[in-house]
Amino acid sequence: MMKKMMTLLLLATTIFFTGCDWIKDLGEVDFSTDLVVTIPVIVQNDKKASLNFSASGELKLADNEDIEPYLKKLRKIDLNSVLVTVTGLTSGQTINTLSLDAIDVGTLFTQNNITSSNNSFTPQVNTNILQQAGEKLKNDRKLVLTVSGTVSGPMVFNVGLVFESNITAGALD
């Protein structure tokens, strides 16, 4: 009798805990969204043949209307890719090198020879770096991004970043 009771108790406990995860999973919502940030860059003339630049911007989850209702319920952010579009370049202006770094994560990519005619690209980014950036974004609700590099001369341009992402949030949390 006691053995049957223990077996039933074990079975009930297993169902209870498995059922809780199952119910929790039912309360998840998955969706895709683009996370967008634009970083303005101004490069002044310092009479060198090649000029260095560095500028930063914040990618804030609260700025995304798809994520905002789930801001405190985020469970996972998968960053899949980043589309980079540089605007403001005129004929003859060249960004010799452009690197994108995420603070406390690392370098996402470096691209060479960007001009007004080849100003939009999707760079190869290490999957582990994207995963780390997504985790930091989930935990901090923002990601500080820095673009840096060298240019052919004084110029003003914007670096637009569009991160294609998949979000998992708890709808019942």
Buried (B, 14 or more C-beta within 10 A) or exposed (E): EEEEEEEEEEEEEEEEEEEEEEEEEEEBBEEEBEBEBEBEBEBEEEEEEEBEBEBEBEBBBEEBEBBEEBEEBBBEBBBEEBBBEBEBBEEEBBBBBBBBBBBEBEBBBEBEEBBBEEBEBEBEBEEEBBBBBBBBBBEBBBBBBBBBBBBBEEBEBBBBBBBBBBBBBBEEE
